[in-house]
Amino acid sequence: MNYIVMDLEWNQASDEKTKLANELLFEIIEIGAVKLNDKKHQIDSFHELIKPQVFHRMNQVTGELIHIQMEQLSNCRSFEEVAGDFLKWCGEDYVFCTWGGADLTELQRNMEYYHMSSLSSGPLKYYDIQKLFSIAYEDRKTRRSLKYAVDYLEIEQDIAFHRADSDAYYTAKVMSHFYNPALFDNYSFDTYQLPKSRADEVHAIFENYEKYISRPFPDKLTAMQDKEVISTRCFLCGANTKRRIPWFSVNNGKHYYTVVCCKTHGYLKGKIRMRKSVRDDCIYVVKTLKSIDENGVTDILKRKQQTREVRKERRHRL
């Protein structure tokens, strides 16, 4: 399997009127990528500018960041042509690698806008190199800029940042500093395409937690009535668990928490995130189950109590 380390640059509307007149928010104007083999060695590269078909003026902030003039794009090929050749160049057995999750979303959004075939029929597995850098060198939660990672790893900076080809190059260089093969067990899922049915839903087990990605639901209430959404089976042994803290909501129902106990593996924290689909008004659920200790249980109890107090105060104000 090859690794396609990809970066995109895109333009956007220069004024509110143009923004409202177009359903495409970001128009891709540059694709850059590096192809690595299974040993993470570079074997090829791809780079091409794209002729705009939606926004014909460069957004001022975008232009200052990426240093591309519209005149440079006037004789370039269309997105359909360039993206089509790029996907052919990727081959058949590959996985995308990007710095953060935005690039894959915008690639698929542009592909759909131009009526191109979808990359996948459901959530797309990929590697978020920004996340892997945090796991390898920091606290797993902090998200740094690509420039920060390059500086931190003392990678030679022989080309400028903020162009698709150079950022893909630097992202691949950061990957070359991931020495523990187990790091690549921490893959991510792009959810531009959601599971179509219950059978297609994602159940992924990692080192100390499980991630579940649901099919779409019309609203939060319907989602929380679904048995699989609120299920808390132990991801380590599959056994039923005993509820210690029932599901409760925070952040106006955007997040839900629970604590359960497995006879064999102890306490598990459940967290549900309600996410809105980027393609329509449906919502979907991202649920994680993670092993915790007594301190973790105490933290959730405190969060529940704080939520109660906030709600009580709001009712008192009314």
Secondary structure, 3 states (H helix, E strand, C coil): CEEEEEEEEEEECCCHHHHHHCCCCEEEEEEEEEEECCCCCEEEEEEEEECCCCCCCCCHHHHHHHCCCHHHHCCCECHHHHHHHHHHHHCCCEEEEECCCHHHHHHHHHHHHCCCCCCCCCCEEEEEHHHHHHHHHCCCCCCCCHHHHHHHCCCCCCCCCCCHHHHHHHHHHHHCCCCCHHHHHCCEEECCCCCCCHHHCEEEECCCEEEEECCCECCHHHHHCCHHHHCCCCCCCCCCCEEEEEEEEECCCCEEEEEEEECCCEEEEEEEEEEECCCCCCEEEEEEEEECCHHHHHHHHHHHHHHHHHHHHHHHHC
